[in-house]
């Protein structure tokens, strides 16, 4: 008979519950932990005590036993003073968010002790790739950051047991911490802490004592029966809340038609040039379209702008992209620094370029501190859910992302932009776009799944089949309603896709022409057109993407791309070229004089009677 042996790592002496005194001490230190702002200045913190506290922090649990934290001890007063300057700037900006009475109360609070404390400690998390993947992070990579937060709490509790005060200063620019502490790319600051001997420990949290916030009862935050249930202000379960966003916020009913009279006038002036019928080809069509957009003659060249919408996708966990999610932020950093193709093209052709964060989940502290291309912060959430397992987002979140796109269109219009393009950065958005197209058109996933483009490019045959399977699973799980594009966006879409849809709708409402880029932008445009068919005439397709799903999107939109150059870089590079082509067309044709063109042909065809052609002709 063989004996059964437990693995050696499971063999240990049974540990009973702590005795009464030890157990009470644990609960006491948890209950008595306080955020300390007032320290005894000039009093040093014993190095042995600090060592014990940091050792306790290092004992924190971590996903996959990754231990991703690092502790930067800051003693230098000049360095701390520079960090405090960032706090003061941020405090003023934060104060502006509150109404006047609340603002005064906020500014009266002491919210840091950066200089008075014995020292400062920055807890950072190392998110850089390792030799192998971290166990337990394929579906929830954010667990790595959560692990670092566990280290912060361990540090805080150990400090309280030692009689040491800790204050968390969250109002400091991450970029300043990165520069001051020389954190390499991929190492993100999590908490900046002041540590020292407190003047006193408060009996209750300062914001509770001062009436800023009341402590919630534990019953308000415990959700029984396996489901989340919102409460009303009295703490009782609220009646079912509608997730339907205000329809007025989508602005789908105020899009005017193109100006037919201006378009006809443009065609008439083109005919007066004396060129063979149809000789201008698409150039003539573009000039007439631009006349319809602007609604007046003579035409001026467009003032071009491009918004690049950025977001992450939870579905990347299913292996549907050739790159991991952190590549989204890395590519954005390159765009902002001016090193990407879209940045160079935009600069060369005078295109106003802005990046927009609507759902990034990566390390934003690695973005350039002095960007060439600005980043607008309009985040709705930190990436979508994994659409194979759960809805990508809620209906409200999809509507908020659309509104973020609309806000971007309004901001560009306020800067004088008259012709707008939309691009995107987001690992995994090829899968989301494919799922949307399947939902809206009924096409089978296997017919639309492709090797990807941009950051998703490079899938092999196995990867393409996996993408098709993920899309099929998502559609079967969520059953999105093809007659309700917002439902489709919420269930299987992406934050940047919803933002581009809102961007197109608002741009057209403001009488800006819209140039769409690749697969993701075309998919967003189709969602927007399904919401408001009046949008369709305001759209131009820049180029013909290689993905099979893009061909279907263009067909559904009824758009004929301006060119086919085999572009697959993404980011809106094709849109920039489209914007430039429209501007070049309008500038060139507007400079032609119908009388001069006819005069050139008079030797062969006879002299044109004076006054038979009117106007020097902007097209």
MARPAPA-246579 format. One line per field, with one value per residue (C-alpha): chain; x, y, z. Coordinates in nm, 2 decimals. Example, Ala and Ser with C-alpha at 12.3 -4.5 7.8 and 13.67 -1.06 7.14 Angstrom:
REM MARPAPA-246579
pado	(A	A)
u	(1.23	1.37)
v	(-0.45	-0.11)
w	(0.78	0.71)
END
This chain:
REM MARPAPA-246579
pado	(A	A	A	A	A	A	A	A	A	A	A	A	A	A	A	A	A	A	A	A	A	A	A	A	A	A	A	A	A	A	A	A	A	A	A	A	A	A	A	A	A	A	A	A	A	A	A	A	A	A	A	A	A	A	A	A	A	A	A	A	A	A	A	A	A	A	A	A	A	A	A	A	A	A	A	A	A	A	A	A	A	A	A	A	A	A	A	A	A	A	A	A	A	A	A	A	A	A	A	A	A	A	A	A	A	A	A	A	A	A	A	A	A	A	A	A	A	A	A	A	A	A	A	A	A	A	A	A	A	A	A	A	A	A	A	A	A	A	A	A	A	A	A	A	A	A	A	A	A	A	A	A	A	A	A	A	A	A	A	A	A	A	A	A	A	A	A	A	A	A	A	A	A	A	A	A	A	A	A	A	A	A	A	A	A	A	A	A	A	A	A	A	A	A	A	A	A	A	A	A	A	A	A	A	A	A	A	A	A	A	A	A	A	A	A	A	A	A	A	A	A	A	A	A	A	A	A	A	A	A	A	A	A	A	A	A	A	A	A	A	A	A	A	A	A	A	A	A	A	A	A	A	A	A	A	A	A	A	A	A	A	A	A	A	A	A	A	A	A	A	A	A	A	A	A	A	A	A	A	A	A	A	A	A	A	A	A	A	A	A	A	A	A	A	A	A	A	A	A	A	A	A	A	A	A	A	A	A	A	A	A	A	A	A	A	A	A	A	A	A	A	A	A	A	A	A	A	A	A	A	A	A	A	A	A	A	A	A	A	A	A	A	A	A	A	A	A	A	A	A	A	A	A	A	A	A	A	A	A	A	A	A	A	A	A	A	A	A	A	A	A	A	A	A	A	A	A	A	A	A	A	A	A	A	A	A	A	A	A	A	A	A	A	A	A	A	A	A	A	A	A	A	A	A	A	A	A	A	A	A	A	A	A	A	A	A	A	A	A	A	A	A	A	A	A	A	A	A	A	A	A	A	A	A	A	A	A	A	A	A	A	A	A	A	A	A	A	A	A	A	A	A	A	A	A	A	A	A	A	A	A	A	A	A	A	A	A	A	A	A	A	A	A	A	A	A	A	A	A	A	A	A	A	A	A	A	A	A	A	A	A	A	A	A	A	A	A	A	A	A	A	A	A	A	A	A	A	A	A	A	A	A	A	A	A	A	A	A	A	A	A	A	A	A	A	A	A	A	A	A	A	A	A	A	A	A	A	A	A	A	A	A	A	A	A	A	A	A	A	A	A	A	A	A	A	A	A	A	A	A	A	A	A	A	A	A	A	A	A	A	A	A	A	A	A	A	A	A	A	A	A	A	A	A	A	A	A	A	A	A	A	A	A	A	A	A	A	A	A	A	A	A	A	A	A	A	A	A	A	A	A	A	A	A	A	A	A	A	A)
u	(0.00	0.15	0.15	0.00	0.23	0.14	0.38	0.65	0.53	0.18	0.32	0.32	0.21	-0.16	-0.20	-0.50	-0.66	-0.46	-0.51	-0.75	-0.48	-0.31	-0.63	-0.75	-0.42	-0.47	-0.82	-0.70	-0.42	-0.67	-0.93	-0.67	-0.48	-0.50	-0.38	-0.13	-0.07	0.10	0.44	0.70	0.95	1.32	1.27	1.44	1.29	1.49	1.65	1.57	1.20	1.19	1.35	1.09	0.81	0.95	1.00	0.63	0.54	0.75	0.55	0.24	0.06	0.11	-0.05	0.17	0.41	0.54	0.64	0.62	0.68	0.98	1.03	1.21	1.32	1.34	1.52	1.67	1.48	1.54	1.40	1.10	1.05	1.03	0.78	0.57	0.56	0.37	0.13	0.06	-0.02	-0.24	-0.42	-0.53	-0.65	-0.84	-1.00	-1.15	-1.36	-1.57	-1.84	-1.74	-1.83	-1.69	-1.38	-1.30	-1.34	-1.11	-0.83	-0.85	-0.74	-0.39	-0.34	0.03	0.34	0.61	0.87	0.78	0.79	1.11	1.12	0.91	0.86	0.73	0.59	0.62	0.51	0.73	0.52	0.80	0.80	0.97	1.12	0.78	0.42	0.31	0.08	-0.28	-0.27	-0.40	-0.76	-0.69	-0.34	-0.44	-0.39	-0.02	-0.10	-0.34	-0.05	0.15	-0.15	-0.14	0.22	0.11	-0.15	0.10	0.34	0.07	-0.05	0.30	0.38	0.07	0.18	0.52	0.36	0.48	0.25	0.20	0.02	-0.07	-0.02	-0.22	-0.22	0.12	0.18	0.31	0.54	0.71	0.77	0.90	1.15	1.25	1.29	1.43	1.17	1.24	0.96	0.74	0.78	0.48	0.44	0.15	0.17	0.38	0.39	0.51	0.65	0.75	0.65	0.29	0.19	-0.11	-0.32	-0.68	-0.97	-1.14	-1.04	-0.99	-1.25	-1.50	-1.44	-1.47	-1.79	-1.66	-1.77	-1.96	-1.85	-2.08	-2.24	-2.09	-2.44	-2.43	-2.13	-2.21	-2.40	-2.56	-2.70	-2.42	-2.52	-2.44	-2.74	-2.72	-2.86	-3.04	-2.92	-3.09	-2.89	-3.19	-3.19	-3.28	-3.55	-3.42	-3.22	-3.25	-2.92	-3.06	-2.85	-3.02	-3.09	-3.03	-2.66	-2.61	-2.71	-2.82	-3.11	-2.95	-2.73	-2.82	-2.78	-2.49	-2.56	-2.70	-2.69	-2.32	-2.24	-2.42	-2.24	-1.91	-1.99	-2.09	-1.76	-1.57	-1.76	-1.65	-1.28	-1.33	-1.18	-1.32	-1.63	-1.54	-1.17	-1.12	-1.25	-1.25	-1.09	-1.40	-1.62	-1.41	-1.43	-1.81	-1.83	-1.63	-1.86	-2.15	-1.98	-1.90	-2.21	-2.06	-1.84	-1.57	-1.42	-1.12	-0.90	-1.00	-0.84	-0.75	-0.75	-0.71	-0.81	-0.65	-0.87	-0.69	-0.82	-0.74	-0.95	-1.00	-1.04	-0.66	-0.66	-0.80	-0.48	-0.65	-0.36	0.00	0.09	0.01	-0.20	0.09	0.18	-0.12	0.04	0.38	0.25	0.07	0.39	0.57	0.29	0.30	0.68	0.65	0.83	0.53	0.45	0.12	0.30	0.54	0.27	0.05	0.33	0.44	0.09	-0.03	-0.28	-0.39	-0.32	-0.45	-0.46	-0.75	-0.75	-1.10	-1.00	-0.63	-0.53	-0.15	0.12	0.04	0.33	0.56	0.40	0.63	0.63	0.66	0.47	0.48	0.13	-0.11	-0.32	-0.68	-0.79	-1.15	-1.12	-1.45	-1.29	-0.95	-1.01	-1.32	-1.42	-1.33	-1.62	-1.59	-1.67	-1.87	-2.01	-1.73	-1.89	-2.23	-2.47	-2.40	-2.03	-2.07	-2.28	-2.02	-1.75	-1.96	-1.99	-1.61	-1.58	-1.84	-1.64	-1.33	-1.51	-1.64	-1.28	-1.14	-1.42	-1.34	-0.98	-1.10	-1.08	-1.32	-1.22	-1.17	-1.02	-1.04	-0.78	-0.73	-0.47	-0.58	-0.45	-0.75	-0.97	-0.96	-1.15	-1.40	-1.45	-1.51	-1.76	-1.95	-1.96	-2.09	-2.36	-2.47	-2.47	-2.52	-2.19	-2.03	-1.72	-1.51	-1.57	-1.45	-1.16	-0.82	-0.46	-0.52	-0.38	-0.18	-0.10	-0.31	-0.12	0.07	-0.18	-0.11	-0.38	-0.43	-0.46	-0.72	-0.92	-0.90	-1.03	-1.32	-1.40	-1.39	-1.62	-1.86	-1.86	-1.92	-2.21	-2.37	-2.33	-2.45	-2.69	-2.64	-2.94	-2.85	-3.12	-2.96	-2.60	-2.55	-2.63	-2.38	-2.11	-2.17	-2.17	-1.89	-1.74	-1.46	-1.43	-1.24	-1.49	-1.78	-1.58	-1.52	-1.89	-1.97	-1.70	-1.83	-2.19	-2.09	-1.85	-2.12	-2.36	-2.10	-2.07	-1.72	-1.64	-1.52	-1.24	-1.24	-0.92	-0.90	-1.12	-1.19	-1.28	-1.50	-1.67	-1.73	-1.87	-2.11	-2.24	-2.29	-2.46	-2.70	-2.78	-2.82	-2.84	-2.81	-2.44	-2.35	-2.30	-2.05	-1.81	-1.51	-1.31	-0.94	-0.80	-0.89	-0.77	-0.65	-0.87	-1.18	-1.40	-1.30	-1.43	-1.77	-1.78	-1.70	-1.97	-2.23	-2.13	-2.14	-1.80	-1.54	-1.19	-0.97	-0.67	-0.53	-0.17	-0.17	-0.15	-0.17	0.00	-0.31	-0.31	-0.49	-0.20	-0.44	-0.67	-0.39	-0.32	-0.69	-0.71	-0.41	-0.56	-0.88	-0.69	-0.46	-0.76	-0.95	-0.64	-0.54	-0.88	-0.97	-0.66	-0.77	-0.93	-1.20	-1.14	-0.77	-0.84	-1.08	-0.84	-0.57	-0.81	-0.92	-0.66	-0.80	-1.16	-1.23	-1.25	-1.49	-1.70	-1.62	-1.83	-1.95	-1.78	-1.83	-1.62	-1.25	-1.39	-1.32	-1.46)
v	(0.00	0.33	0.62	0.95	1.25	1.62	1.84	1.98	2.34	2.24	2.07	2.32	2.35	2.43	2.79	2.88	3.22	3.49	3.51	3.79	4.05	4.00	3.99	4.31	4.48	4.40	4.54	4.85	4.93	4.91	5.13	5.38	5.43	5.80	6.02	6.26	6.61	6.78	6.65	6.76	6.95	6.87	6.54	6.25	5.91	5.62	5.42	5.09	5.18	5.28	4.95	4.76	4.95	4.90	4.53	4.51	4.68	4.43	4.14	4.26	4.00	4.03	3.87	3.58	3.66	3.94	4.18	4.47	4.75	4.97	5.23	5.55	5.73	6.11	6.31	6.60	6.92	7.09	6.79	6.78	7.16	7.11	6.83	7.05	7.32	7.06	7.00	7.37	7.40	7.09	7.21	7.53	7.34	7.09	7.38	7.51	7.20	7.28	7.55	7.86	7.77	7.42	7.56	7.78	7.48	7.28	7.54	7.57	7.21	7.11	6.84	6.77	6.78	6.73	6.96	6.92	6.53	6.35	6.21	6.12	5.78	5.72	5.37	5.28	4.98	4.82	4.74	4.65	4.32	4.03	3.71	3.55	3.66	3.72	3.44	3.55	3.86	3.75	3.88	4.14	4.30	4.58	4.33	4.43	4.79	4.66	4.46	4.78	4.93	4.64	4.74	5.09	4.97	4.74	5.03	5.25	5.00	4.91	5.28	5.33	5.04	5.21	5.55	5.69	5.92	5.87	6.11	6.02	6.32	6.23	6.59	6.57	6.55	6.20	6.36	6.56	6.25	6.07	6.34	6.41	6.04	5.94	5.66	5.47	5.42	5.14	5.23	5.42	5.62	5.48	5.68	5.97	5.95	6.19	6.00	6.13	6.19	6.33	6.62	6.40	6.13	6.24	6.04	6.03	6.10	6.47	6.49	6.32	6.54	6.85	6.74	6.71	6.35	6.11	5.76	5.52	5.23	4.89	4.77	5.03	4.87	4.50	4.35	4.01	3.75	3.77	4.09	4.46	4.67	5.05	5.24	5.57	5.86	5.70	5.38	5.17	4.97	5.21	5.13	5.00	5.28	5.34	5.31	5.50	5.81	6.14	6.12	6.49	6.44	6.23	6.53	6.30	6.52	6.85	6.76	6.98	6.86	6.98	7.31	7.19	7.54	7.58	7.24	7.33	7.66	7.48	7.24	7.52	7.71	7.39	7.35	7.70	7.59	7.44	7.11	6.78	6.66	6.47	6.56	6.67	6.33	6.30	6.64	6.81	6.59	6.69	7.06	7.04	6.84	7.10	7.37	7.18	7.15	7.52	7.65	7.96	8.08	8.17	7.88	7.90	7.60	7.39	7.43	7.07	6.90	6.54	6.38	6.05	5.87	5.62	5.34	4.99	4.67	4.39	4.14	4.15	3.88	3.64	3.65	3.84	4.09	4.05	4.31	4.34	4.62	4.83	4.89	5.13	5.38	5.33	5.42	5.72	5.84	5.82	6.02	6.28	6.31	6.38	6.06	5.88	5.89	6.06	6.33	6.40	6.41	6.64	6.88	6.87	6.95	7.19	6.96	7.05	6.72	6.63	6.30	6.21	5.96	5.81	5.48	5.42	5.15	5.18	5.37	5.73	5.87	5.75	6.00	6.29	6.59	6.85	6.69	6.80	6.67	6.75	6.49	6.57	6.38	6.26	5.92	5.73	5.42	5.24	5.02	4.81	4.48	4.16	4.14	3.76	3.74	4.05	4.36	4.59	4.88	5.00	5.19	5.50	5.46	5.42	5.74	5.92	5.81	5.95	6.28	6.28	6.27	6.54	6.76	6.71	6.82	7.13	7.21	7.17	7.39	7.66	7.66	7.73	7.37	7.33	6.98	6.71	6.37	6.08	5.83	5.57	5.39	5.09	4.73	4.50	4.74	4.53	4.26	4.52	4.67	4.33	4.24	4.56	4.51	4.15	4.27	4.56	4.36	4.00	3.89	3.58	3.65	3.40	3.62	3.94	3.84	3.93	3.97	4.31	4.65	4.91	4.77	4.46	4.37	4.04	3.77	3.43	3.20	3.05	3.40	3.50	3.19	3.27	3.63	3.49	3.25	3.53	3.75	3.46	3.39	3.76	3.79	3.47	3.59	3.95	3.93	4.30	4.47	4.56	4.83	5.00	5.11	5.23	4.88	4.73	4.98	4.91	4.53	4.46	4.79	5.02	5.35	5.51	5.37	5.53	5.85	5.86	5.81	6.10	6.31	6.25	6.34	6.66	6.77	6.74	6.93	7.21	7.20	7.04	6.78	6.45	6.23	5.88	5.67	5.29	4.99	5.12	5.47	5.33	5.12	5.42	5.61	5.33	5.33	5.71	5.69	5.42	5.66	5.96	5.89	6.26	6.23	6.02	6.31	6.48	6.18	6.11	5.79	5.86	5.52	5.16	4.95	4.59	4.41	4.23	4.39	4.74	4.65	4.57	4.89	5.10	4.92	4.98	5.34	5.38	5.55	5.53	5.59	5.87	5.64	5.29	5.29	4.97	5.17	4.97	5.18	5.32	5.63	5.84	5.86	5.79	6.06	6.32	6.24	6.27	6.60	6.72	6.60	6.79	7.11	7.07	7.01	7.32	7.54	7.43	7.45	7.77	7.93	7.85	8.14	8.02	8.31	8.23	7.86	7.94	8.19	7.92	7.72	8.01	7.96	7.62	7.67	8.03	8.34	8.35	8.66	8.90	8.87	8.52	8.38	8.55	8.53	8.44	8.14	7.98	7.63)
w	(0.00	-0.11	0.14	0.02	0.09	0.07	-0.13	0.10	0.05	0.19	0.50	0.79	1.14	1.17	1.27	1.48	1.50	1.68	2.05	2.18	2.23	1.90	1.71	1.87	1.79	1.42	1.42	1.62	1.37	1.08	1.26	1.38	1.06	0.96	0.68	0.86	0.74	1.04	1.13	1.39	1.17	1.20	1.37	1.20	1.15	1.30	1.02	1.19	1.22	0.85	0.76	0.95	0.78	0.44	0.51	0.60	0.28	0.09	0.25	0.06	-0.15	-0.53	-0.84	-0.96	-0.68	-0.91	-0.63	-0.88	-0.63	-0.56	-0.28	-0.36	-0.04	-0.08	0.18	-0.01	0.08	-0.26	-0.44	-0.21	-0.27	-0.64	-0.60	-0.37	-0.64	-0.85	-0.57	-0.54	-0.91	-0.90	-0.59	-0.76	-1.07	-0.85	-0.65	-0.97	-1.00	-0.69	-0.64	-0.46	-0.11	-0.14	-0.30	0.00	0.23	0.01	0.00	0.38	0.42	0.49	0.23	0.25	0.47	0.20	0.36	0.73	0.72	0.81	0.46	0.16	-0.01	-0.36	-0.41	-0.78	-0.98	-1.24	-1.55	-1.78	-1.97	-1.79	-1.91	-1.91	-1.85	-1.50	-1.38	-1.33	-1.54	-1.88	-1.81	-1.55	-1.61	-1.38	-1.09	-1.11	-1.01	-0.74	-0.59	-0.55	-0.37	-0.13	-0.05	0.02	0.27	0.44	0.48	0.62	0.88	0.99	1.03	1.25	1.47	1.50	1.59	1.26	1.05	0.68	0.44	0.08	-0.16	-0.47	-0.61	-0.78	-1.15	-1.25	-1.51	-1.23	-1.02	-1.32	-1.39	-1.03	-0.94	-1.28	-1.32	-1.64	-1.90	-1.77	-1.40	-1.29	-0.96	-0.75	-0.43	-0.30	0.08	0.35	0.66	1.00	1.36	1.37	1.59	1.67	1.52	1.46	1.61	1.28	0.92	0.86	0.58	0.80	1.10	0.89	0.72	0.37	0.35	0.59	0.65	0.47	0.67	0.59	0.48	0.20	0.04	0.09	-0.20	-0.12	-0.35	-0.59	-0.77	-0.74	-0.64	-0.64	-0.34	-0.33	-0.10	0.20	0.14	0.04	-0.29	-0.57	-0.82	-1.15	-1.31	-1.68	-1.86	-2.16	-2.22	-2.30	-2.67	-2.70	-2.62	-2.93	-3.16	-3.44	-3.57	-3.65	-3.95	-4.25	-4.61	-4.83	-5.01	-5.34	-5.50	-5.41	-5.55	-5.88	-5.90	-5.86	-6.14	-6.37	-6.31	-6.38	-6.71	-6.80	-6.79	-7.14	-7.04	-7.19	-7.02	-6.70	-6.75	-6.39	-6.27	-5.89	-5.86	-5.99	-5.76	-5.46	-5.55	-5.58	-5.26	-5.07	-5.21	-5.07	-4.73	-4.70	-4.87	-5.03	-5.32	-5.39	-5.20	-4.96	-4.90	-4.60	-4.26	-4.18	-3.84	-3.73	-3.40	-3.31	-3.06	-2.82	-2.61	-2.49	-2.53	-2.28	-2.57	-2.62	-2.34	-2.60	-2.82	-3.10	-3.16	-3.25	-2.98	-2.61	-2.47	-2.35	-2.71	-2.73	-2.49	-2.64	-2.99	-2.85	-2.69	-3.02	-3.19	-2.91	-2.93	-3.31	-3.41	-3.58	-3.95	-3.88	-3.68	-3.96	-4.22	-4.02	-3.96	-4.33	-4.45	-4.19	-4.03	-3.67	-3.49	-3.15	-2.96	-2.74	-2.45	-2.43	-2.26	-2.21	-1.96	-1.98	-1.80	-1.89	-1.68	-1.96	-2.21	-2.30	-2.06	-2.34	-2.63	-2.99	-3.03	-2.73	-2.56	-2.46	-2.15	-2.21	-2.06	-1.99	-1.83	-1.84	-2.14	-2.24	-2.09	-2.26	-2.51	-2.53	-2.16	-2.08	-2.25	-2.38	-2.18	-2.05	-2.27	-2.07	-2.12	-2.49	-2.50	-2.29	-2.53	-2.82	-2.63	-2.58	-2.96	-3.00	-2.76	-2.96	-3.28	-3.11	-2.98	-3.33	-3.48	-3.22	-3.34	-3.70	-3.84	-4.13	-4.26	-4.00	-4.00	-3.75	-3.67	-3.39	-3.18	-2.98	-2.96	-3.02	-3.21	-3.53	-3.34	-3.20	-3.54	-3.70	-3.43	-3.49	-3.87	-3.82	-3.58	-3.81	-4.14	-4.04	-4.21	-4.07	-3.86	-4.07	-4.38	-4.22	-3.98	-4.12	-4.02	-3.87	-3.93	-3.73	-3.39	-3.46	-3.78	-3.82	-3.72	-3.87	-4.00	-3.65	-3.51	-3.77	-3.69	-3.32	-3.39	-3.59	-3.30	-3.04	-3.25	-3.30	-2.92	-2.84	-3.08	-2.94	-2.58	-2.62	-2.92	-3.00	-3.17	-3.53	-3.53	-3.23	-3.31	-2.95	-2.82	-3.07	-2.96	-2.60	-2.62	-2.87	-2.96	-2.84	-2.66	-2.95	-3.20	-3.01	-2.98	-3.36	-3.42	-3.20	-3.36	-3.71	-3.61	-3.43	-3.70	-3.97	-3.74	-3.73	-4.11	-4.11	-4.38	-4.23	-4.38	-4.24	-4.22	-4.20	-4.08	-3.73	-3.85	-4.13	-3.88	-3.65	-3.95	-4.03	-3.67	-3.70	-4.04	-3.90	-3.62	-3.85	-4.23	-4.30	-4.21	-4.51	-4.77	-4.53	-4.53	-4.75	-4.74	-4.76	-4.86	-4.92	-4.63	-4.70	-4.44	-4.58	-4.31	-4.44	-4.79	-4.64	-4.43	-4.74	-4.94	-4.66	-4.65	-5.02	-5.02	-5.29	-5.14	-5.28	-5.32	-5.26	-5.14	-4.94	-4.61	-4.29	-4.03	-3.88	-3.65	-3.92	-4.16	-4.46	-4.33	-4.33	-4.69	-4.77	-4.60	-4.80	-5.12	-5.07	-4.99	-5.29	-5.52	-5.40	-5.41	-5.76	-5.92	-5.75	-5.91	-6.26	-6.46	-6.70	-6.93	-6.95	-7.02	-7.30	-7.45	-7.48	-7.70	-7.92	-8.19	-8.28	-8.20	-8.27	-8.06	-7.77	-7.76	-7.49	-7.18	-7.27	-6.96	-6.62	-6.31	-6.24	-6.08	-5.75	-5.78)
END
